[in-house]
Every structure is written in C-alpha cells, then in structure tokens.
Amino acid sequence: MSRSKHFLFLWILLAVVFMASLILGSGGFIWNIESTMAQLLLAEYRLPAAIMAVLSGASLAVCGLLMQNVFRNPLAGPYVLGISSGASLGMAIVVFAGASIPAHFGMVSVKPLAATTGALLMLFLNISVYGKLKSTVSLLIFGMLAGHFVSAFVEFLQYMASGSDIRNFVLWGMGNLHTPGWIPHVMIALMLLGTYALLRTRHGAMDVYQLGDNYAHSLGLNIHAFRRLLLLLTAVLAGTVTSWCGPLSFVGLIIPHMARLFLGSSLHQHLLPGTVMLGALFMLTAHFFSMLPAAGSNLPVNVVCSILGAPLVMFMLVRNKTMLLEP
C-alpha cells in the first residue's frame, strides 16, 4: 500500500471515529434524545470535546516525536523534562489556594495560566543548565530529577489541602477534554498549526540530527540551537495542552512508534503528518470509549488512555526487541 493510501485510510478512520463520538455518548444515541436537548448536547458538549481530543492528541504526539528526536531515545515523551510536574505545581497552587486567588485574570482563566507558567519555568530551568551538561542523557536525567523534586511540593500541597480541593486536583490529573468555551481550542490549534508549519520546513534537519552530532555538525546544523528550538516547541505545546486537559498519558510515547510502523518510514517528512493523524485518532478513540453509555458515567480519559496505551507499548516491545536501543 502506498503512503498516500495510508494517509487516506487514516483520514477515513479519523472521520468515522469523530462522527461516532458525536452520535453516541453517555446520553445514548443522538437521535434518541429530544431535539432541543440534542442540539445543546452536540454544541456544548460532544463537539467541543471531540475537537479537543483531536487537538490534544495530535499536539502531544508531535511533542513525543520531538523529544524522541532530541534525546534519540525511543522511550522519551513530552513530559520527560518535568513539564507535567511543573504544570501540576502551577495547577496545585491555584486549586489549593482557593478563594485567595481570583478565578480569572482579565479574560484568561487563572488555572491553565498557572499550569502553563509552571511548565515554562521547568523548561527555562532545563535550558539554563543545558550548556553546563555534557550530553542529552545528562539533560534527560536532570529533567526527570527536577520533575520528582517539584512533584514532592505538589504532594505536600495535597497533604495540606481540604478534601474538595484534593478531589478537583485529582480529577484534573485524570484528564479532561470538556474544557469550557472555545478559547482553549483556538489556543491549542494555533500553537499546533504554528509548530507543524515550522517543523515541515525543518524535517530534513530532524533526519540529519538522528545520524549523530558529529555528522549533523559537519552538514552545517547548529546542534545546540536546534535542540533548544525543539525543547521550546515541546514545552509550550505540551504545557498548554496539559494546563487545559491534564497530563494525558501514553499518546506522546507510543504514537511516534506506531507512525513508523504504519508508514514504514523513519523520514520526518512522512512521520510528522502520520504522527499528527495517529495522535488525533488515538485520543479521539480514548474519548469515544470513555463516553460509552455502558460505563454508566463518563470515565476519566486517562484511564482509557492507559488501557489502550499500555498494551500497545508492550506489543511494540515484544515485536521490536531493539526498541529500547534505537528510536
């Protein structure tokens, strides 16, 4: 099958799952609901959540591809540098502070603003020490340790908080695609489109970078500037998605591998669009299963992501025994 047919198949499958998520949900089939209520359900609930699933899944999948490229590590994901921990700390401060912090800052909700700020602070911490570290492996270890350090403060805030605040924070950590209004959708869409457009002009550099620092440098690639660019794109995109939807799991880890397997190519010219489409399909599928009436109520989307993602990772490890050694 040619790659054009692969992409056509993905488009069709994505459209089918998208329509299914609009037709069927926790309220049952859309045609079994009273007309006015059905229109309200579609406009205010199912359609925004389905679009957010597409945007968040595509964004985190791209972030996973970038991190696996930066570290040349197949198990790297969008949260390896403590981005999720930084976002969690920002969210925890706002949630556990309660009424002492206003709910909105101008037209912007304070919670996602605080989470995005926390994610960016973790990025700046990693970039500030990047020049003093000798390798990307050292940066990876530093980012993971910094993430654990920040997570300790989050756990301390949870310990000191009341029961209702803890519940709100835990629910955010389980993932939520039902964001209020269209501002989050527009923000993530613009960042995703900007990131994708920029990476399309740099896909050749991403291929060259995979061949090693010495070879890439000999071809004129500025290694340090290129890494900083990918780190910045990842932190901004993953931090924004996490601030609104919570730390969604597995999509950034497994989707780049699925794209390589499905397309039969490691060239980023093919991987970029394939990763975007498969990431959107994965998250949309997780959202669809989380909304099925058989569940009795809406399941946290992160639960379904783990149920779908963990077996896929295990399958990839069994199928490709060198997955841990090379991206």
N, C-alpha and C positions, 0 to 999 in steps of 0.2 A: 504494500500500500504506500503510495507517495505521501509526502508530508502535507501536501495540500488537502488530500483526502483525510489525513489525520486531523487537521485543523477543522475541516468541515464536520467531521464526526463530533469533535468537541463542541462546536457551535450548536449543533443539533441537540446533543445531550444536555448542554447547559440550558438551552431554551426549554426543553422538556421538563427538567427539574425545576426551573424557575416558574413555569406555568403550574406545575403540580403544587408548589409551595403556596401559590395564590388560591388554587382551587380547594385544597384540603388542608385543614389545620385543626387546632384543638376545639374549634366550634363546629367541626364537621365539614361536609361539602358546602361550597359557597351557594349552590342553588337550593339547598335545603334551609337556608336562612332567609328571613323576611327581607324584602328588597332594600328598604332604607337601612336596616342594620347591616346587610351585606355590603352596601356601598361604603358605609362608615368603617366596617371591618377591613375592607380592602385598602381604603385610602389612608387610614390612620394606623393600621397595624401590620397587615400582611405584606403590602407592597413596600413600605419603608424598611421592614425587617429583611425582606428578600434582597433588596438593593444593598443594604448594609452588609449582608452576608457575602455578596459578590465583591464589594469593595474591600472589606476587611480580609477576606480570603486571598484575593489577588495581591493585596499590599503585603501581607505577612509572608506569602510565598516568595515574592520578589526579595523581601528582606532576608529570607533564608538563603536564597541563591547568592545574594551579595556577601553574606557572612561566610558561606562555604567557599566563595571565591577568595575573600580576603585572607582567611586562615588556611586555605587549601585543606580543609578538614570536613569530611562528609557528615560529621555529627554536629557541626556548628549550626546555630539557629539565630533568629532575630533577637533573642534575649540573652545571648552568651556573655555580653559585656555588662550585665546588671541593669539593662534598660528596664526590664519588667520590675525589678526591685526598686529602682528609682521612681517609676510611675506609681508603684504600690505605696511608697512612703509619702509621696505627694497627696495621693488619694486618702491615705490613712490620717494625715494631719488635718485635712479638711473635714472628713467624716467624724473623727473623734473629737474635734474642737467644738462641734455642734453650733449653737447659736452665736458663738463669739466670732465666727467668720461669716460674712454675708454669702448668700447663695449665688449671687451674680455680681460680676464686675463689669459694669456697663451692660452690653448686650451678650456677654460671654458668661457661660456657667463656670463657676469657680472650680468645681470638681475636676473636669477634664483639663482646665488650665493648669491646675496644681499638678496633676499627673503628668502632663506633657513637660512641665518645668522640671519635675523630678527626673524624668527620662533624659532630658537635655543636660542636666547637671552631671548625670552619670557619664554621658558622652564626653563632656568637657573634661571630666576627671581622667578618663581614659586617654584622650588626646594629649592632655598636659603631660602625662608620663610616657607617652608613646615614644618620644625622641630619646628617652633615657633607657628604654628597654632594647635588648639586643635582637629580639625576634618576635614574630607574631605569636609564637607559642607562649612567650612570657606575657604578652599583652592579653592573651586569652585567659591565662591563669590569674593575672591581676584583676581582670574584669569579673571573673567568677568569684574571687575572694571579696572584692568590693561589693558584689551583689549580696553575698552572705552577710557581710558586715551591716549593710543597710537593712537587710531583712530582719536582723536582730532588733533594730529600733522599731520596725513595724510590729513585731511580736510583742515588744514592750508596750507599745501603744494599745494593742489589742488587750493585753493583760489588764491595763488600767481603765479600759473603756467599759461602758454600760452594755447590757445585753442587746438592746435595739441597735446601737451603733455597730456592734460586732456583726450582727446579722446583715446589716446593709453592706458592710465591707466584704463579708464573706460572699454575699450574692454577687457583688461586683467581680470578685475573683473567680467566680464560676462562669463568667462570660454572659454578656447581654447584648443582643443585636437590636433590641427595641429601644432605640435612642429617641428622645423627644425632638420633634421638629426636623427640618431638613438641613440645618446648618452643619451638623456633623457629616452628613453625606457629601455636601458640597466641599467641605474642607478636605476630607479624605480623597475624594475624586480628583480635586485639583492637584493635590500632592502626588497621587498615584500617576496621573497623566504627565505631570512635570518630570517625575522620576523616570518613567518609562521612556519619554521622549529623549531625555538626556542619555539614558543607558543605550538607546538604539544607536546613538552616534558614537558610543564607546564600546560596542560589543567586540570589536577587534582587539582593543586594549585588554578586555577581560579574558579573551582567549590567550593572548600573549602572556599575560600575568601568570596563567596557570603553568607555564613552561619553566617557571623559576625566576628568581630575582635577577640573576646574572644575565640570563638570556633576554629578559624583558628590558633590562637596563641597556644592553647592547643595541637594542632596537629603538632606543630613544624614549622609553617610557619612564616618566618620573614616578618611581615606586612609592615614595612617601606621600606625595600629593595625591596619587591615585587611591591609596589606602584611606587617607583622610576623607576623600570625597565619598567613597563607599560607606565608610563609618558614619559620616554625617547624614547621608541619604537614609541609611538604615535607622538611625536613632530618631530622626524627625518623623519618618513614616511609621515605624513601629510604635514610637511613643504616642503619636496621635491616635492610632487605632486602639492601642491599649487604654488610653485615657477614656475613650468613649465606650469600648466594648469589653474591657477587662483583658487579662493576659490569656488570649486564646492559644491553646496548646496544639502541638504536633504539625500544624499546617506548614509552618516555616521549615520544619525539619525534613518532612517526608516528601513534600511536593517537588522540590528540585530533582530528587532521585527518580520519582515517577515520571517526570518530564523527560529525563534522559532515557529511561527505559521505553517509554511510549513512543518517543520520536526517533530513537536510535541514533542520537547525535549528542555530542558534547559542545558543539559550537553555540555560543550565546546568541547568535543571530536567530537560531531556532529555539533555544531554551527560554529566552525572555518571553515571547508570546505564549509558548507552551506552558511555562510556569504560571503566568498570569491566568490563563484559562483553567488550568487544572486546580489552582488555588481557589479560584472562584467556585468551581464545581464542587470541590471538597467541602468548603464551608457552607455552601448552599445545601448540599446533601445532608450535612450535620444539622443544619437548621430545620430542614424538612422533617427529619426523623424526630427532632426534639419537639416538634409541633403536632405529631400524630395524635389523634383522639384516644388511641389505645393506652397512651401514657396516663390518662386521667387528668393531667395538668401539664403545663409546659415544663419540659426538662431543661436544666441548665445546658447551654450549648457545649460547654467544655466537657461535660460528661460524655456526650455523644462523640465529640472530637477525640477523646481518649479511647472510646470503644472502637471507633473506626481507625484511628491512627496507630495505636499500639500494635495491633495485628499486622498492619501494613509494614511497620518498621521491622518486626520480627520476620515477616516474609522476605523483605529485602535483604536482611542479614543472612538468612538461610540460603537464599538464591544467589547472592553475590558475597562470597566469603571474603573478598578483598575490600568490601565497603568501608571497613574500619581503617584501611591503609591508604586509600586514594579516593578522591572525590569523583 
